[in-house]
Amino acid sequence: MASGTRFAPKDLFNSPHLSDVTIHQIKDNQTTKYYGHRAILACHSAWFSHAFSGNFKESSEATIEVHDDDPKTFRTMLEHLYDSEKTDDKIACQMLEKDASLNIADNLVLQVNAYFIAEKYMVTTLASKAAMAFQLLAKDIKIQDLAAAITAYYDNCVSHGADLGKVISSAVLNRSTRDWRTSPATFEDLTTRYPIFAVDMCHQMQRERRFPVAKTLECRECGEDSLVESRDISKYPSRCTSCGYDQIFRG
Ligand SMILES: [Zn+2]
């Protein structure tokens, strides 16, 4: 507790001071107890807000039980609820990002877990921070580290187009395709196992304009119109679709 009368919500994290609810976080018959503060919990979590205000049993009880969450991830989310005043997203997500005891693959999986628990408890601020932290972490990593995160995300993902799905697809697109050859999990394996991943990849390619743009240009050999992929025309010879003659087209 901070001294004096002024204190921030984060000073109340798991503090009995002003606590008006006890959280029993239960996983595999292990219970972790937290001192909670309804007003703070409800501020950034629509789940807690509903639980405390509706006709639910929890709304008036002194104890609330939550089930099935990984204890470490749940704690991360609670800490976030008590510390979401922080307006600088960069600082906040660097805190989320830095767990020095973890290797990069585990750190990425941590962000995936934070993202999912944020969805469950409807904490939009945490979901966007986890996606941003993932993006920062994924800049210079090996494809096998990314493959572990893809598995962690798409094992539980139910719909395409989510923020983290976009971040993951973008990270994949920015790796060299050569990287996949050294990875035990191939791109083909992952897209076959997770059709939602395939859809996310495809949509991200379109967003990043990765599909070649075709142009119709006149062939210098036969004079016919030829359909040419415009990305390469000024550098590499393209084959005329009418006569088959290889040439560097001038756009
Ligand atoms: Zn031609």
Boltz pocket constraint, residues with backbone or C-beta under 6 A from the ligand:
constraints:
  - pocket:
      binder: B
      contacts: [[A, 219], [A, 220], [A, 221], [A, 222], [A, 223], [A, 224], [A, 226], [A, 240], [A, 241], [A, 242], [A, 243], [A, 244], [A, 245]]
      max_distance: 6.0
